[in-house]
């Protein structure tokens, strides 16, 4: 039969344990020959071929595969009638036991939405062993279609003719979990790394490295089937199309290439989170951990608890600097936080002296995409304007009653921390500083 347009995305090979166990797996998409506008343009497929395949005899399938089996890939949510059919990229986490290999795939659909589906090699092998095909045929006994043999040129004409029809398995390969859905980001390439963890159920965390059409790269945590964007990298100085990405899982370096240059990203560069505890812990980056002095890369003795967001480690650490991180996994917060009085805070900061009735603003960097930000003055919340990556508090005409200490508070998942403290002094105003204390409590179990 005629083969329509194909686009290959990834090829894997496994030697197996016996001489005839070796197989090659190809992930690709094929142009749909069905002209119905309701059908998808592309069909995602995975094929299996024996490494020992030498082609057919001179009469049938000479110089053509005699062992190629093909199965459909499904990526989507059947309950919500969502499907993604255009395969963009494939990343593989190989295991010493081939059936335990994990395959991450990046798809998009006709609405240009992205999804990542995760497959287990054991499920793919199960489909290829099913021996049930979409085309009606009498079952073959031995050798079965796709079974690896010593001499493929000696296969029966009946089997060779059947294999020449490019048989497709009736069963589809389905994901091992619900897809990771992305509605606001147009991802183009995918790499996956596995990071050891003493806090996860399976002993590791999978981290996705995904490029955007803007030239940026997202580091994403696959947290039990839910994506969490840890960080965003801008490897290039200008908006650039990323042509490829390559991950060195040993050194934890990601190489990102454009048409003109290659940039190296160190995935264990934890200094990007600064020298404070809260941004380090709240990032939930499995490569990094707060070691009581700085945000440093993960090691065998200290592990980041990304599942439970152990942000209250910071409060405990300040009270007891000698506390071991592994001993604080069960802390539970009481929701509240402290505002120190204006006089105390003013002693800690050089004041910003502002002329009365002038235009003035305070700027607070929004370090986390997942936190909400607001300014507080004398315990009163002041909403800010979000401009690019800053929380801006604007004073169109500042007055003496607006003098005092302002704190920019970040809030995420019930935890609050101070990002910026500013002491504002009106040059012609009277001393309007007042004391205001908001009590807090933390409940540690």
N, C-alpha and C positions, 0 to 999 in steps of 0.2 A: 504494500500500500504506500501511497505517496506520503511523505513526511512534511508537515507544515513547518513554518519558521520556528526555530528553537533558539533559546538563549541559556547557555550553561552558566551556573553560578558557583558551584562547588563540586569538587571530586575528592572522594576519600578512598583509601585503600586499606585493607586489613589482610595480613598474611594468614591468620588463623593458626591452628595448632597442628594440622595435618596437611600433607601435600596438596590435597584437593579442597582445602578449606578457604583458600584465598579468594577474596572478592573485591570488586570495585563498585562504589556507590556514587551516583551522579545526581545532583540536585539541579533542576533546570525548569524552565517554563516553556510551554509550547503554544503557538497561536491557535486559538480555537477555530475549528473549521465550521462550526455551527454559526450561521449568519443571523440567527435570532438575536435582535437587539437586547433581549432580556438576559442573554447568557454572557458570562465574563469574556473579555478579550483574550486573557491568558489563562492557561491551565497549569498549575504547579504540579510537578511530578518528581518522583525519585525512582531511579533504576538500579538494578543489581546485575552485575556481569561477573562470570567466573574468570579468575586470572589464568586458569589453564585453558581457556577457550581458544582454539586454533582455527575457528571458522568451520564452515561445512565442506562438503565434497565439491567436485567440479560441476555436478549437476544442480546442486541446491546450496544456496548460501555460501558460495565460495568467497572468501575474504570478507565475510559478514558474521556478526555475532550469532551464535547458536544458543546462548544461555541468557540473553537479555530479558529480564522481567521488569515491568513498569507498574507503579502504583501511584494513585492520586494522593496529594497532600491536602489536608483540610486545615485551614487556619481561620478561626472565627468563634462566634458565640451562637450556637444553634438556638438557644432559648430566645435570644433577641434578634434572630435572623440576620446576623452580621457575618460577612465573609470577606476574606482578603485573599486575592488570587495572584497578584503580581509579586513574585519572589524577587527581592532586591539583593539580599546578602545572607550568608550562612556562616556561623561561627561554631566551632566544635570544641568540646571539652572531653578529650579522650581519657578513657579509663583503662587500667591494666586488663580488666575484664571487658572485652569489646561490647558485650550486651549492656553494660552499664554506662556506656558513652552517652553524653548529653549533647543535643544539637539545638542551638538557638538559631532562629530564622527571622529575618526582617521582611515584612510584607507591606504592601499598600493596596488600597482598593480603588474603585472607580471614582470615589469622592476625594481622593488624594490623602486619605487618613492612613496612619501607620499603626502597625501592630507587630509585636514579637511573640512568636509561638515557639514553645519548647517541646522537643520530641525526645523520646528515649529510643536508643538503638534496639532495645529488646522488643519494642512495639513494631518497629520497621521489620525486623526479622520475622516476627510472628505473622505479619501480613504476607511476606514473600513465601512463607512455608504453607500458607493456606491452600494453595493449589486449586483455587476457584477463580475463574476468569469471567470477564464481562461477555466474551463471545462464547456461544453455546458450543460445547465440545464434550465428547466422551472422556471420562477421566483416564489419565495415563497412569500406568502402574510403575514400571521402572525401566529406564530412568524417567523421573518426572520432569516437566518443563522447568528449565532453570537449574536443574541439578548438575553439579560439576562432575565431569567424567574425564577419564584419562585421555581418550581420543574422541574429540567432538566430531571429527570427519566420518566416524563410523556410526553416527546416530541414524536411526531409521528415517526413511523419506517422510513418513507421516509426521513424525515429531519435528523434522526440519521445516516442513511446510507450515506447520502450526507456529513455530518460532519465527518464521519469516513474516507472519502476520502481525508481529509486534504485540504480543498478548498483554493485556492490562488486567491486573488483579481486580476482583469484584470489591473487595474490602478496601477502604481508604485508610491512610495513616492519619491518626488523630493525635492532637497534642496531649501531653501528660498533665497539663494544668490549663486553667483559663488563660487566654492571651493577655499580654501586657498591652494595654491600649493607649495610644497617644493621639490626641485630637488637635493639639496646638503646635506640634513640632514636626517638621518635614525631615525625617532622618534619611540618610543615604547609605551609610556603611555601618557595619557592626563588628565588634570584637568583644570577647568575653574572657574574663579572668576569674579564677577561683582562689579565694583567700581563706586561709585557715582561721577557725574561730572555735573557742572553747565554750561559747555561749549559745551556739545554734544547735538545733536538734541533730543535724547530720554532720556537724563538725566543720562546716565551711559556709562562706557566703559567696554567691555569684555576683560579679560586678560587670555591668554592661558598659562598653565604651562606644558611643554612637555619635557619628558626625552629622551635622546639619547642613542644609543647602546654603547657609550663610557663611560657612567656613569655621564655625565653632564646633566644639566637641563636648558632649555631656557624659559625665560619670554617673551611672545610675545603679542603684542597689535593687536587686531582685529580692524583695522581702516577702517570701511566701506567696508569690504570684502578684504582688503589688509593687509597682515601680516607685522609687523614691529618688529624685534627682539630688545627688550629693554635691556636685560641683559643675561649673561651666568653664571650659578653657577657651581662650582665644589664641590659638597658636600662631596665627598670621596677623600682620599689622593692618591689613586691609581685607575687605570682604573678598573671599577667595573660594573657588570650587575645590573641594577636597577630592582628589582622584583615587586615593587608596589609603588604607590604614593597616599597619602591621604591629602585632603585639609580641614582645619578648616576655613571656610569663616568668622566666627565671630572674631577670633583672627588674621586672615590673616597669618596663619602659614601653611607651606607645609611640610609634613612628607614624607621623601624619605627613602625607605628600600632596603637593599641588603640582601644577604644570611647570613650576620654576624652582621649587625648593622642598626640602624635607626637614620637618621639625620634630624634635624629640620631646616627649612629655614624660616627666618622672611621676608615676602614679603614687609614689611614696613621699612626695614633697609635701610634708604636713605643715611647713612654715606658712603656707598660704592661708591658714586659719588663724594666724596671729599668735600672740603669746598669752592669750587668756583662755581660761578653762572652758567657759560656756560655748564659744564658737567651735572649739575643737570637739567637744562631746556632742553638741547639737547637730553637727554635720553628719553624724552617723557613718563616718567613713571607716570601713573595716581595715584600711591600710594604716590608720592613725589612732593614737590614744594619748590621753593626757597622763603624763607620768609624774604629776605634782609640781613640775618646774616648767615644762613646755609641751607643746603638741609635737610628738615625735612619732616616727613610723612604728607600726605594730611589731611586736617580737613575741617570742614563745612564752615569756613570763607574764606579759600584760596583753590583754585582749579587749578590743572595743566591744561594748555591748550595744550593738546596733538595733537589736529587736526591742529592747525595753527603754531605749533612750535614757540612759542613766545620768541625766543632767544634774541630778541632785548630789552627785559625786563632788561637784564643785563646792557646794555649801558644806558638805561633810569634811572635805579636804581642808577648808579654811579653818574649821573648828579643831581638826585633829590632823596636822600635816603628816604624822607618821602612820596614818591609816592605810592599810593595804587595799588597793582597788577591788580585789576579789572579795573583800568582806562587806561590800556595800551594795550588793546586788538587790537587796530586798527593801530599799528605802522607798517610802511612799510619801508624797508631799501633802501639806495642807496649803491650799491656794491662797497666797497673799504675798506681799513684798513690802520692803521698807523704804520710806522717804526720810532721809536725815533732815534735820532742821536747817534752814537757810544759813544761819550763822556758822554752823559747823562746816557745811560744805563750802561756804565762801572762803574759809581759811585755807581750803585745799586747792583753790584755783585762782589764777590771775584773772581779775574781772575784765569783761568786755565793756568798755566805757562807751556809752551811746548818748548822743545828744537828744534831748527831749524833742518830740514831734518828728523825728527823722524816720526814714524807712530802714528797717533792719530785719535780718532773718537769721535763723539758726539752722544748721545743717547736720543731719545724722546719717551716716552711711548704713544702708540696708544690707547687712552681711549675709543674711539667709533669705532665700526665696520662699521659705516656708513659714517665716515669722511675720507677725503684724507689728507695726511700729507706731508709737505715739509719744508726744512730749507731755511732761507733767510739771506743773508750777504750783507750789504750795499744796500738793496733793490733788490738784484738779487736772483732769485729763484734757489735753489740747490736741485735737486732730491735726494732722499735717498734710501737706500737699506732696504727692509722690512724683518726683521729677527724676527721670532716669533711674539711678540707683541710690537716690537720697530721699530722706524724709525731711521736708522743708517746713519750718514754722515761720510764717511771714508776719511781720508787724508793719502795717502800712503807715501807722503814725504812733510810735511808741510813747508811752506815758509813764510817770513815776510809779503808778500802781502795778505796772508790769515788771518792775525791778525785782531781782531775786535770782534764785538758783533754778535752772531748768534741767530736767533729766529726760533723756531719750530712752524709753523702755521698750525692749523687744519682748514679745510674748509668743511662745510656741508650745502647744500641747500642755497648757496649764502651767508652764514655767516662765518666769520673767527675769530679765537681767538688764542692767544698765549698760548702754552702749556708749553714751556721751553724757557728760555733765558740764554745764556752762553757767557761769555766774555773770549776770547782766546788771550793770550799774548805770543808772541814768545820771548824766553829768550835772544837770541842774536840779535834780529832784531831791527830796528829803529821804531820810532813811526809812524805807518802808519794809525793811526785811522783817519777816515774822517767822515764828517757829511753827512747824506743822509736822507731826509725827503720825505715821500710819503703822500700827503694830502688825506684826506678822507671826506666823507660827509654822513650824515644819514638824510633821509627825514622822518619826523614823521607826520602822518596824524591824 
